[in-house]
Amino acid sequence: MNATSSDATAQVSDPGRIVLLTTSHRVAPGLLSWPAWQALRAADQVVCADGAHPQLPYLREAGVSVDEASPDAQDLVDACAGGRTVVVVATGEGEPRLTDGLARLAGSGRIQMPDLELLPASYDLPGARLLDLVQVMDRIRVECPWSSQQTHKGLAKYGIEEAYELVEAIEEGDRDELREELGDVLLQVVFHARIAEEDAEAPFSIDDVAGGIVAKLIHRHPHVFGDETAATPEEVKEHWLRTKAEEKRRTSVTEGIPLGQPGLALAAKLASRVRTAGLDVELPRGEGVGYELLAIAAHAEAGGVDPEAALRAAARAYRDAIRATETG
């Protein structure tokens, strides 16, 4: 056998290569990694089973020819024969039928399998799953008979409930419950923002909500995003309070304190504002347990204790004692 025929035999026996290219729908189409573009341009064939795949217009615009086809495992193996490379642009499901078929062929041991490479072409950024939540909320708002009728006022009670359940999960130290309750609180934010989009006079979206809090955080952290410095938590709080005062331009330290919060928390918040502002305000004197609780709350806040959390801890101990008595 001469050199030419030997090369031809080697070429025929080369099983080739299959590249399974995966992309994230949470990243803008066309934003692919450099290794992905290299694989696409060097491939002998590029196939995609989904003719509506969001990447296809961008691949074709870049000069990559894509065949709309759904080859099975054996078809792919045959297409790679002779050292060819076939890139499969995976659909959202990840091509489980194809990969399972390739696994069965490889397990049979009857054929020489092409090299198989899984190549992620784009990756989710931190927070990318929030886009899924926004999309799901959009659909629920339109198609769900209950959700489509909800208003800000109607949902208000759920916001309070979810906040309390989150606090309880934190205090109980239950990590699984904490993750779930954080999701429930996040749902309230996204739900309200979705409702707000429909307001005829002053609509806003979840992007406006996120943009607002981003701008606020940057402005109130000049030691992180600006030229100021802060070496201690106290200095950070000083920056925060100063920039907040500049933003709000309030005439009283009591402005912005929600009066609907639990009594002990309200009393502690008022005491905190007075102490932070350096005001000399005597506690009102009066008869009854209310004034006694006010004094206790102010004393606790001055000592760095959250009276609301302390009372809840004591109440849980009381609950446990009740249950112990009930069970004998």
C-alpha positions as CSV (number, residue, x, y, z in Angstrom):
1,M,0.0,0.0,0.0
2,N,1.5,3.3,-1.0
3,A,1.5,6.5,1.1
4,T,-1.6,7.9,-0.6
5,S,-3.7,4.9,0.0
6,S,-2.6,4.7,3.6
7,D,-3.6,8.3,4.2
8,A,-7.0,7.6,2.6
9,T,-7.6,4.6,4.8
10,A,-6.7,6.6,7.9
11,Q,-9.1,9.3,6.8
12,V,-12.0,6.9,6.3
13,S,-11.3,5.3,9.7
14,D,-11.3,8.6,11.6
15,P,-14.6,8.7,13.4
16,G,-14.6,12.5,13.5
17,R,-16.1,14.8,16.1
18,I,-19.5,15.9,17.4
19,V,-19.7,19.3,19.2
20,L,-22.9,19.8,21.2
21,L,-23.2,23.6,21.4
22,T,-25.4,24.9,24.3
23,T,-26.5,28.5,24.8
24,S,-28.4,30.3,27.5
25,H,-31.7,32.0,26.6
26,R,-30.9,34.5,29.4
27,V,-28.1,36.0,27.4
28,A,-28.8,38.1,24.2
29,P,-28.6,35.9,21.1
30,G,-25.3,36.3,19.2
31,L,-23.2,36.8,22.3
32,L,-21.2,33.6,22.1
33,S,-17.8,32.7,23.4
34,W,-14.8,32.8,21.2
35,P,-14.3,29.0,21.3
36,A,-17.9,28.6,20.2
37,W,-17.4,30.9,17.2
38,Q,-14.2,29.0,16.3
39,A,-16.0,25.7,16.4
40,L,-18.9,27.0,14.3
41,R,-16.6,28.4,11.6
42,A,-14.4,25.3,11.5
43,A,-17.2,22.8,11.4
44,D,-17.9,20.7,8.3
45,Q,-21.6,20.9,9.1
46,V,-23.8,22.8,11.6
47,V,-27.3,21.5,12.4
48,C,-30.1,22.7,14.6
49,A,-33.5,21.0,15.1
50,D,-35.3,24.2,16.0
51,G,-35.9,26.4,13.0
52,A,-37.0,29.2,15.3
53,H,-33.9,29.0,17.5
54,P,-33.0,32.6,18.5
55,Q,-29.3,32.1,17.6
56,L,-29.9,31.1,14.0
57,P,-30.3,34.6,12.5
58,Y,-27.1,35.7,14.1
59,L,-25.2,32.7,13.0
60,R,-26.3,33.1,9.4
61,E,-25.5,36.8,9.5
62,A,-22.0,35.9,10.6
63,G,-21.7,33.6,7.5
64,V,-22.3,30.3,9.3
65,S,-24.4,27.9,7.3
66,V,-26.9,26.0,9.5
67,D,-29.0,23.0,8.4
68,E,-32.4,22.8,10.0
69,A,-32.5,19.0,10.7
70,S,-33.1,16.6,13.5
71,P,-30.5,13.8,13.0
72,D,-30.6,10.8,15.3
73,A,-27.5,9.4,16.9
74,Q,-26.7,7.1,14.1
75,D,-27.1,9.9,11.5
76,L,-24.6,12.0,13.4
77,V,-22.1,9.2,13.7
78,D,-22.4,8.6,9.9
79,A,-22.1,12.3,9.2
80,C,-18.8,12.5,11.1
81,A,-17.2,9.6,9.3
82,G,-13.9,10.4,7.7
83,G,-12.8,12.9,10.3
84,R,-15.6,15.4,9.8
85,T,-16.8,17.7,12.6
86,V,-20.5,18.3,13.1
87,V,-21.7,21.0,15.4
88,V,-25.2,20.6,16.9
89,V,-26.8,23.8,18.1
90,A,-28.8,22.5,21.0
91,T,-32.4,23.5,21.7
92,G,-33.6,24.6,25.1
93,E,-34.1,21.1,26.3
94,G,-30.4,20.2,25.7
95,E,-31.0,17.4,23.1
96,P,-31.7,14.5,25.6
97,R,-32.9,12.2,22.8
98,L,-29.7,12.7,20.9
99,T,-27.3,12.3,23.8
100,D,-29.2,9.2,25.1
101,G,-28.9,7.7,21.6
102,L,-25.2,8.4,21.5
103,A,-24.7,6.9,24.9
104,R,-26.5,3.7,23.7
105,L,-24.3,3.5,20.6
106,A,-21.2,4.0,22.7
107,G,-22.3,1.3,25.2
108,S,-22.9,-1.2,22.5
109,G,-19.2,-1.4,21.6
110,R,-20.0,-2.2,18.0
111,I,-18.9,1.0,16.4
112,Q,-16.1,3.5,16.7
113,M,-17.6,6.6,18.2
114,P,-16.7,10.2,17.2
115,D,-15.2,12.4,19.9
116,L,-18.0,14.1,21.7
117,E,-17.5,17.6,23.1
118,L,-20.0,19.6,25.2
119,L,-19.3,23.3,24.5
120,P,-21.2,26.0,26.4
121,A,-21.4,28.9,24.1
122,S,-22.9,31.3,26.6
123,Y,-23.2,31.3,30.4
124,D,-25.7,32.7,32.8
125,L,-24.6,35.8,34.7
126,P,-25.3,36.1,38.4
127,G,-29.0,37.0,38.7
128,A,-29.9,35.7,35.3
129,R,-32.7,33.6,36.7
130,L,-34.5,36.8,37.7
131,L,-35.3,37.1,34.0
132,D,-37.1,33.8,34.2
133,L,-39.2,35.2,37.1
134,V,-40.1,38.3,35.2
135,Q,-41.2,36.2,32.2
136,V,-43.2,33.8,34.3
137,M,-44.9,36.7,36.1
138,D,-45.8,38.3,32.8
139,R,-47.6,35.2,31.6
140,I,-49.3,34.6,35.0
141,R,-50.6,38.2,35.0
142,V,-52.1,37.7,31.6
143,E,-53.4,34.2,31.8
144,C,-54.3,33.5,35.4
145,P,-57.9,34.5,36.4
146,W,-56.8,35.3,40.0
147,S,-53.5,37.0,39.3
148,S,-54.9,39.1,36.5
149,Q,-57.4,40.8,38.9
150,Q,-55.0,41.7,41.7
151,T,-54.2,45.2,42.8
152,H,-51.5,46.8,45.0
153,K,-54.0,47.2,47.8
154,G,-55.3,43.6,47.4
155,L,-51.7,42.2,47.7
156,A,-50.6,44.4,50.5
157,K,-51.5,41.9,53.2
158,Y,-49.4,39.2,51.5
159,G,-46.4,41.5,51.6
160,I,-46.7,41.8,55.3
161,E,-47.3,38.1,55.8
162,E,-44.3,37.1,53.7
163,A,-42.0,39.6,55.5
164,Y,-43.0,38.1,58.8
165,E,-42.4,34.5,57.5
166,L,-39.0,35.6,56.3
167,V,-38.1,37.0,59.7
168,E,-39.3,33.8,61.3
169,A,-37.1,31.7,59.0
170,I,-34.1,33.8,59.9
171,E,-34.7,33.5,63.6
172,E,-35.3,29.8,63.4
173,G,-32.1,29.3,61.5
174,D,-33.8,27.1,58.8
175,R,-31.7,27.5,55.6
176,D,-34.2,25.8,53.3
177,E,-37.1,27.8,54.7
178,L,-35.0,31.0,54.4
179,R,-34.4,30.4,50.7
180,E,-38.1,29.7,50.1
181,E,-39.3,32.8,52.0
182,L,-36.8,35.0,50.2
183,G,-38.4,33.8,47.0
184,D,-41.8,34.6,48.3
185,V,-40.8,38.1,49.3
186,L,-39.1,38.5,45.8
187,L,-42.4,37.4,44.2
188,Q,-44.2,40.3,45.9
189,V,-41.7,42.8,44.5
190,V,-42.0,41.4,41.0
191,F,-45.8,41.1,41.2
192,H,-46.3,44.7,42.3
193,A,-43.9,45.9,39.6
194,R,-45.8,44.0,37.0
195,I,-49.1,45.5,38.2
196,A,-47.5,49.0,38.1
197,E,-46.7,48.6,34.4
198,E,-50.5,48.8,33.7
199,D,-51.1,52.1,35.5
200,A,-52.5,54.6,33.1
201,E,-51.0,57.7,34.7
202,A,-47.7,56.7,36.2
203,P,-46.5,53.3,35.0
204,F,-43.2,51.8,36.0
205,S,-41.6,48.4,35.5
206,I,-39.3,46.1,37.4
207,D,-36.4,47.7,35.5
208,D,-37.4,51.1,37.0
209,V,-37.5,49.5,40.4
210,A,-34.1,47.9,40.1
211,G,-32.6,51.0,38.5
212,G,-33.9,53.2,41.4
213,I,-32.4,51.0,44.1
214,V,-29.1,50.7,42.2
215,A,-28.8,54.5,41.9
216,K,-29.7,54.8,45.6
217,L,-27.1,52.3,46.7
218,I,-24.3,53.9,44.6
219,H,-25.2,57.3,46.0
220,R,-25.3,56.2,49.6
221,H,-22.0,54.3,49.3
222,P,-19.5,57.1,48.4
223,H,-16.8,55.1,50.2
224,V,-17.3,52.3,47.6
225,F,-18.2,54.2,44.4
226,G,-16.7,57.6,45.2
227,D,-13.8,59.3,46.7
228,E,-14.8,59.2,50.4
229,T,-13.5,56.7,52.9
230,A,-15.1,54.6,55.6
231,A,-13.1,52.2,57.8
232,T,-15.7,51.3,60.3
233,P,-19.4,50.3,60.3
234,E,-20.1,53.6,62.2
235,E,-18.6,55.6,59.4
236,V,-20.6,53.8,56.8
237,K,-23.8,54.5,58.7
238,E,-22.8,58.2,58.9
239,H,-22.4,58.3,55.1
240,W,-25.7,56.6,54.7
241,L,-27.6,58.9,57.0
242,R,-26.0,62.0,55.6
243,T,-26.8,61.2,51.9
244,K,-30.3,60.0,52.9
245,A,-30.9,63.3,54.6
246,E,-29.7,65.2,51.5
247,E,-32.1,63.1,49.3
248,K,-35.2,63.3,51.5
249,R,-34.8,66.9,52.8
250,R,-37.1,66.0,55.7
251,T,-38.1,68.5,58.3
252,S,-38.4,66.0,61.1
253,V,-36.6,62.8,62.1
254,T,-39.9,61.1,62.4
255,E,-40.7,61.4,58.7
256,G,-40.5,58.1,56.9
257,I,-41.2,56.0,59.9
258,P,-44.2,53.7,59.1
259,L,-46.7,54.0,62.0
260,G,-48.3,50.7,61.0
261,Q,-45.4,48.6,62.2
262,P,-45.6,46.6,65.5
263,G,-45.6,48.8,68.6
264,L,-42.2,47.8,70.0
265,A,-40.5,48.2,66.6
266,L,-42.1,51.6,66.2
267,A,-41.0,52.8,69.6
268,A,-37.4,51.5,69.0
269,K,-37.3,53.2,65.6
270,L,-38.4,56.5,67.1
271,A,-35.8,56.2,69.9
272,S,-33.1,55.3,67.3
273,R,-33.9,58.4,65.2
274,V,-33.7,60.6,68.3
275,R,-30.4,59.2,69.4
276,T,-28.8,59.3,66.0
277,A,-29.9,63.0,65.5
278,G,-28.5,63.9,68.9
279,L,-31.8,65.3,70.2
280,D,-32.5,65.5,73.9
281,V,-36.1,64.4,74.1
282,E,-37.6,63.0,77.3
283,L,-39.9,60.1,77.1
284,P,-43.5,61.1,77.7
285,R,-44.8,60.1,81.1
286,G,-48.2,58.5,81.6
287,E,-50.2,55.8,83.3
288,G,-50.5,52.3,81.8
289,V,-48.5,49.5,80.3
290,G,-48.1,51.4,77.0
291,Y,-45.8,54.0,78.6
292,E,-43.9,51.2,80.4
293,L,-43.4,49.3,77.1
294,L,-42.2,52.6,75.5
295,A,-39.6,53.1,78.1
296,I,-38.5,49.4,77.8
297,A,-38.2,49.7,74.0
298,A,-36.2,52.9,74.2
299,H,-33.9,51.4,76.8
300,A,-33.4,48.2,74.7
301,E,-32.6,50.3,71.6
302,A,-30.0,52.3,73.5
303,G,-28.3,49.1,74.5
304,G,-28.2,47.7,71.0
305,V,-31.1,45.3,71.5
306,D,-34.0,44.9,69.1
307,P,-37.0,44.8,71.5
308,E,-39.3,43.3,68.8
309,A,-36.9,40.4,68.2
310,A,-36.2,40.0,71.9
311,L,-40.0,39.7,72.6
312,R,-40.5,37.2,69.8
313,A,-37.7,35.1,71.2
314,A,-39.3,35.2,74.6
315,A,-42.7,34.4,73.1
316,R,-41.2,31.3,71.3
317,A,-39.8,30.1,74.6
318,Y,-43.3,30.6,76.1
319,R,-44.8,28.7,73.2
320,D,-42.4,25.8,73.8
321,A,-43.3,25.8,77.5
322,I,-47.0,25.6,76.6
323,R,-46.4,22.7,74.3
324,A,-44.3,20.9,77.0
325,T,-47.2,21.3,79.4
326,E,-49.7,20.1,76.9
327,T,-47.7,16.9,76.3
328,G,-47.3,16.2,80.0
